Amino acid sequence: MALMGEGVAIIPTAPIRNRNSDVDFIFRPDSDFYYLTHFPEPEAVAVFVPGRAQGEFLLFCRERSPEKEQWQGRRAGQEGAVATYGADDAFPIDDIDDILPGLLENKRRVFYSMGRHAEFDGVVLEWVNEVRGKARSGIVAPGEFVDPNHLLHEMRLIKRPEEIALMRRAAAIGGEGHLRAIRACAPGLHEYELEAELLYAFRKGGSEYPAYPPIVAGGANACILHYTENNAVLKNGSLVLIDAGCEIDGYASDITRTFPVGPRFSPEQRELYDLVLAAHSAALEKVGPGEEWPSAHNAAVGVLTQGLIDLKLLQGTVDGLIESGDYKRFYMHRTGHWLGLDVHDVGDYRVGDKPRVLEPGMVTTVEPGLYVTAGDDIPKGFHDIGIRIEDDVLVTKAGYEILSHSVPRSASDIEALRAEGL
């Protein structure tokens, strides 16, 4: 509200989405709404009116109803919205059409993210038009819509201590899932059997659901960046790449590890794995206050490109291959992204015409990889190898903290974990 100045902010939660027939998808609140309110229920709208004497933070939500709560679960109601969630005042969601237009009267601007929840856009416009209809009475309607995303997303980009605590927990539980899957792996299992180990650890640790659909990709499937079929049989001699994380109170972890289905990496697998690990280390050295956002990616690309030349998978100079983009045959994604309430979290990567400079409280992933598919110009030992190593990294005053530190990264430590399960 301090950043808004004069105006009214209207922030709805996510709508309920139907899955099929009379079954809905599991509800998850809109991330901006949840960041501001921590209110977990559907059919809710937060309204912020800076300077309003009767209360600045208003919450419209469902009323208590013993009959509906018996079928659908407990509700906070208006009393709970105030007592538990800190609203200055709360009203039934069914009364919002009667109350909200009055809050817009004689306000210059409305802070609302038009187009984000398309069904709600028309409702907001109807409220503004209702106020416009009172012009002859001397009432002024808002003349400006302002997208609040920039204000909110800059706030969300810098995590507060309580947010960091939740992300440490999400990383720890996510890490436990990876440890279970690495130990449980064996030739002949299906990818979904390792996925089951992940989901068990997530739920047992207190996570309501994964932060995104888990990727469990054996062999050539690991070269498909967003593979989620997870139904192939794991074969001895191949690798399996697992990219999975969980949510704790809305905050995500995002961890990737790659390991052999059998007891050890093959020589070619080990060469590629150690190269990705070296790129990971180089990228980490570029995470810290004052570093520019692209620096970690550029460091990883330099290491990977030189390594691919050394392995004779690429020919040319490092600078030339980077300038031409030829390295992207084997490494086609960025080395990281913001992490928070969304697994690909909000926040600009550039400020004006300059790269974003890292600050304490930001959380980013560090995730270099290599993806070598079969080809006539590729030695057979390198065919169908996909490797990614991803960690969740907090920028601190002194440098960085790896939140997902519980899962080993070195090839020897990975092989030791595999030995525990064989």
N, C-alpha and C positions, 0 to 999 in steps of 0.2 A: 504493500500500500504506500510505503514511503516513496518507492520508485514511480508509482502510478501518478501521484499528485491528484489532481481533480479528475473525477470520473467514477464509473461503476464497472467492476469486473464481474463477468458472468462465466463461471467455469463448470460445465457439466461433467458428470462422470460418464463412463462408457455405457452405451446401450446394451441391453440384453440381446444376445444373438441366438436365433433358433437353430438347433442342430438338425432335428428331424421330428416330424409329427408334434407331440407335446413335450419334447425333450429339448432343453436349451444347452448351449455350450457352458462350461464352467465359467462363472463370471469373474472377470478381473477388472478392477477400477481403472479408469483412465490415469495414466502416470502423473500428469500435471495436477489433476484433481487430488490424487492420493498424496502427492508431495505436499500440497497445501493443507489438506484436511485430515489425512490418515483415516478417512471414513471408508469402510470396506463394502458398504451396501450399494446395490443398484438403485436406480430411480432417485437420484440425488443431484442437486445443483448447489454449488457454493457461490455466494454473492459477496463481494467486498466493496464497501462504500466508505472510503476514507473520510473521517471527520463526522460521521453520522452520530449524533448524540445518543440515540437509542441503541447503538451497537453497530460496529463496523463489519463484523464477520457474521453473515447470516447463512444458515444451512436449511435448505428445503429437502425433506426426506420423507420416507413412508411413516405413517402413524403406527403405533402399537395396535395389534389386533390378535387377541388370543386364538381366534379361529384360524386365521391365515398363518400365524406363527406355528401352530400345531402341524400344519402341512409343509410349510416352507422354511421354518427355522426362525430363530429369535431376531427381533428388530430392536434397534436403539431407541427409536421414536424421538420425539422432540426433546424430552427430558434428557435422554442419553446423549443427544447431539450436543447439548450444552454441558452436561456434567462430565461426560467422558471425552468428547472431542473438541471442547473448548470454544464452541460457537457462542457468540454474544446473544444470539437469539435463533430460534428455529421454528419452522412452519411446516405444515403438511405439504407434501409435494402436489397434492391435488388442488391446493389453494394458490399455486404460483402464478396462474394467469390473473388472479385478482390483486395480488400484492406487488409483483415485479414491476408492472408499468409505473406505479407510483414512485418506485425507487429511482426511476430514470428521469423523472420530471426535473427540469431545470439543471440537468447535468450536460456538460459540453461533449463528453465522449464516452463511448462504451468500449471497454477492453474485452474483446471476444475473438476467438480464433475461428473465423469464417471458413467453412469448407471442411473442417476437421470432423465434425459430426453433422453430416448434410441434413439429416432429418430435423435436427434442432435449429438449423439456420433459419428456417421459415418461421419458427416460433419466436425467435429473437426479433426478427423483422416485424412481425405482427405487434409485438410489445412496443417497439419504437414508433410504428405507425399509429398505434392507439394514442400515444403521447402527442404525436404530431396533430392529431385530430382535436386537441385541446388548445390549439394556438390562439383561438379567439378569446379564450379565458385568460390569456397572458402567460400560459405555461409554455416553456421552451423545451423542445425535444433535442436529444443529442444530435449533433451535426457531424460527428466523426466516429468512425470505427477504428480502433487501434488493435492490432494483433499483439496479445500479451506474450507470445512465444519467446521473443527475444529476451524480455525481462526474466521470465521464468526459467528459460533454458540456461541463461548465464548463471542464475542462482544454483540450478541443479548441477552445473558443471563442477562447482567447488563443493566437495562433500563436507558436511559437518561431522563432528566426532561421533555422534550417534549413528549417522549413516555409514561411516567407516567401520564401526563395530558390527553392523549388520552385514557388510560386505566381507569382513574377515570371517564371519560365521558361514556365510554362503560359500566362500572359497574353501573353508575347512570341510564342510559337508560335501561339496562338489568333489573335493580331493579324495574323500573317503570312498565315494562312488568309483572313481578312477582306480584306486588301489584295489578294491574288490574285483573290478573287471580284469585288471592286469593279472591278478593272482588266479582268477577263475578260468582264464582263457586256455583252450586246448584244441588241437586239431579235431575236426568233426563237429564241433559246436556250430550252431547258427549265430549269426550276428545278433539276432534279437535276444539270445540267451545272455550275452554280455550286457545288452541294454537292460535286461531285467535286473542284473546286479547293480547297475547304476541307479535305477528307479527305486530299488529296495533301500539302498543307502540314503538316497535323497529323502524319501518319506520317513524312514526311521530317524533321520537326523532332525526332522521337524519341518522340512520343506513341503509346501502344499503341491508343487508341481515343478517340472523342469523349466528353466528359463527360456528354452527353445527346444524344438524337436531334436533329440539326440542323434548324432551321426556316429554310427558304428560301421566302419567300412573296411572290409578285408580285401587284400590283393589289389586288383585294378580298380575296385570301387573307391579306393582312397584317392584316386586321381579325379574323382567327381567332387567338386568342392562342397556342394550342399547335398550330398547323398543322404537320403533318409529312409530308403526301402528297408534296410536292416534285416534282410531275409536270406542272405547267401550263407553257404557253408564255409567255415574257416579252414584253410588248407595249410598243412605243414610246409614250411619253407617260405611262406608269405608273411607280410606285415599286416597289422590291423591298426587303423587310425580311429581314435575315439575323440570326438569333439562334443562335450556335454557340460552343462552347468545347471544349477538349481536356483530357485528364488527363495529368499528368506525375507518375509515381510515386504515383498515387492522388489527387493534388491537382488541383482543377478550375479552369478559367477559364470565364467566362460573359460573352460580349460580344455586343452587338447594334448594328448599324448599318443605316441606311435610306438609299437612294440612288436616283437616277433610272435607269431602264433606258436612256433616251437620254442626251444630253450634259448636260442641265440640268433643274433643277426648274421646273415651271410656277409662275406667280405664286401660286396658291393653295397648291400643295405647299410652296413656299418659306415662305409665311406660317405654315403649320402647323409646318414643320420648325423655323423660328427660334423659335417659341413653345415647342416641346419642348426645344430647346437652352437657352432661358432658364430653363425649369423645372429642367433638369439642373444648370445653374450655381447656381441658388438652393438646390437640395438639397445640392450639394457644400459650400456654405458652412455647412451644419449638420452636417457630419461632422468630428468632432474630439473629443478627450478632454473629458469633462464634458457633452457634448451628450446629450440624451435621444434614444432610438431613434426615436420618431415624428416628431422635429423635421424631418428631411429630407423625409419624405413630406408633412407639413403645408405646408412651404415650396413644394414642387412643386405641390401641389393649389391653393394660393393663386395662383401664377403662371398655371397652366393655366386656372383658372376666370376670372380677369380677362381673359386673352387670348381665351377663347371668347366672353366678353361683347363685347369689342372687335370681334371678327369677326362679331358678330351671330348666332352659332350657339347662344348661350344668352341668355336675357333674365332680368334680375333683378339682385340685388346679390351680391357675392362671398360674404359671410357667409350670406346666405339660401340660395344655391345649394349651398353646402357643407353647411349644416345639413340641408337637405332631401335631399341626396345626388343632386340632379339632374345634377351634373357627371359622375356615374358613367356616364351614357349614352356619354360619349366617353373616359372614363378610369376603368377598373373594377378595376385591380389596385394593389397596393402599390408603393412606389418602390424597394424593395430587400429583400434577404434576406441572411442569413449565407452565406459561401462558404468552402469548405475541402475536406476529404476527400469531402464530399457537395456537389453543386451547390446544393442547398437544405440548407445545413449545419445541424448541431445547435447548440443553445444557446437558452436562454429569451429571449424578447423583453420579458418583464416579470419583475421580482424582487419577490415578494410582491404588493402592490397598486400598485406603482409601475413606470413604464416603465424599461427597462434604460438605464443610463448608459454611453455609449461609453468604451472604454479602449484604450490603445495595444496593438497586436497583434491587434485584431479586424479581420476583413475582411468588407466588405459590398459588395453591388452598389448602384449608383445607376442607376435605369432608368425614368424617366418616359416616358410615351407618350401618343398620341392615336389614336383609332380611329373614323373617321367613315364610316359606311356610307351608302348611298344612301337618300334619303327625300324625301317631298314638301316638307318644310320645310327641306331642305338645298340651298343653291345647287349647281348641277350641277358646278361646278369643284372642289367639295370632296368629291364622291362617291367612295367606296371608297378612301379614303386611310388607311393604317395606318402610323404612325411610332413607333419606339421607339429611344432612344439609351441604351445600357447600358455601364457601365464597372465594373471591379473595383477597389475602393478600400480601401486599408489605412489604418487609424487609427494615426497616429504621435503622438509626444509633442508635436510642433509643430503638428499638424493632420491632414493626410491626404496620401497618395501614391496617384496613379492608376496602378495596375499595368498597365493596358491602354492606356497613353498612346501607343503606337505607331500607333494607328489614328486618323486625324483625325476631328474632330466637326463643324467648321463647314461650312456649306453650300458656301462657296467652295472650301474645301480638298477636299471630297467631289467637286465638279465638276472640280477639277483632276486628281484621281485618275481620274475617268471619262474625261477627255480623253486620258490616257495609254493607255487601252485601245481608243479609237475611231479 
